[in-house]
Amino acid sequence: MKEQDGWSPYLAGGLAGLVSIGSVWFAGKYFGASTTFVRATAAVEQKLIPEHASTLEYLVKTAPRMDWQAWFMVGIFIGALVAALLYKDFKIEMVPPMWKQKFGGNFLKRGVVAFIGGVIAMFGARLADG
């Protein structure tokens, strides 16, 4: 990707920082996504295995709900879709070129690496109380 094809990472990072400051200033909340993923998983579990979900301490104290964080995630999806459509950059890729170059065409290998990376990222986010 050429630099003129996208935003400067410095500009995008600076704008994200300003949005974060605005979020704390106006709403008194930090924006984040990890809690929303945990709550979405909990909602699915409550539908599929309600007897097990009722025994989990986390679900008893924090019921899944559509709160501001969930709507924030919906907004991220819609914003990314609109941006991709406006810049005529929208495409459906089953395997991004970078992944194919790093991990080859093996679906299982890519899946395992992506899963491990997701577990590490989610563990770090939850450890930080995010």
N, C-alpha and C positions, 0 to 999 in steps of 0.2 A: 504494500500500500504506500503510495506516495504521500508526502506531507500535505500537498495541496488537495488531496482527495478527502481529507478529514480535518477535524478541528485539531488545533494544537493541544497536546496533553496538558500543557501548562495552563492554557485558558480554561479547558474543561475542568481541571482540578481546582483552579481558583474559583470558578463558578460553583462547583459542588461545595466547596468550603463556605461560600457566601450563602448558599441554600441551607447548609447545616447551621450556620450562625442565625439565619432568619428563623429556622425552625425552633431553635432554643429561645430566641428572643420573643417571638410572637406566640408560640404554642407551649413553650416550656418543656418540649420533648425533643430528644435526639432521634433522627430518623434511622431506621434500620430494617432488616428483613429477616434475621434469623428466627426471631420469635414467631413471625408469621408462618414460616415453614413448619415449625414445631406444632403450631396450632392447626394448620391445615392437615398435617399427618394425624393429629389427634382427632380431628373431625371425621376423617376417613375411618380411623380405627373405631370410633364410636358407632359409626354406621355398620361396619362389617363385623365387629366383635364387641358388642356393647357390654357383655358380662365381664370381659377382660378390662375394657377401658374404665369401668367404674371402680376398679381396684387400684388404678395408678394414682399415686399421690399428686403428681403434677396436674392431672386432669381434674381431680377433685377440687384443687385450690384455684385453678385457672381454666375455666371452660373455654372451648374454642368459640371465637366470635369474629364478626366482620367489624373490626375497629379501624382506627386511622391508619395503622400499619398495613393492614390488609388492603385498604384502598390505595395506599402509597404504592404497593406492589402492582396493583391493577394499573395505576397511573404510569409506572415505569414501563410496563408492557405496551400500553397504548402509545406513550410518547416515543418509544423506540420504533414501533411499527409506523407511526406517522412520519418520523424522521427518515426511516428507510424508504418509505414510499415517496416522500418529497424529493429526496436526493437520488431517486431512481436506483437505489442500491439494494433493494429487497430481492432476496433469492433464498430458495430452500436448498440447503446443503445437508446431505446425510452425513458426510464426513468433511469437515473443513480441511483445506489443503495443509495447514500447519500440523494438524493431528495426523494426517496421512503420512506426512514427511517424518514426523517424530516416531510414530507408533505403527506405521504400516496400515494395511487394509484389514487386519485381523480385528473383527468386531469384539471378541471376547477380551483381547489384550487392552483395547481402548476402553472398554467398559470397566474393567478392573482398575485401571489407572484413574479413570474419572471418578469411580466410586471411592477409592482411597483418598483422592484429593478432596472430594466433597466431605468425607468423614473428618478429615483433618481440619478443613475450613470450618465446619459446623462445630466441632469440638472447641476450636479456638474462640469462635463467636460466643458459644454458650459459656465457656470458661470466663469470658470477659463480661458475662451477664448481659449479653446482647441478644 
